[in-house]
Amino acid sequence: MKLPDIELVAAEVHSAWMETKRSQGVTSRKDERGDELMVPYGELSELAKELDRSTVRAVYAAIERLGL
């Protein structure tokens, strides 16, 4: 099975994270460097995007280990 492009899934992961945070009343979240994370994926710094990408890579690796 071919897994979807990491970048596309990372953008979806980020959107879902923002949706969850907003439902909890969070309107702003900054990283350790002070960059705002509650922005669309395309506006994130490369460092912040890499957090979402690494999540996707970890899930893809788990899928492969499980043989799914």
Secondary structure by P-SEA (a helix, b strand, c coil): cccccaaaaaaaaaaaaaaaaaaacccccccccccccccccccccaaaaaaaaaaaaaaaaaaaaacc
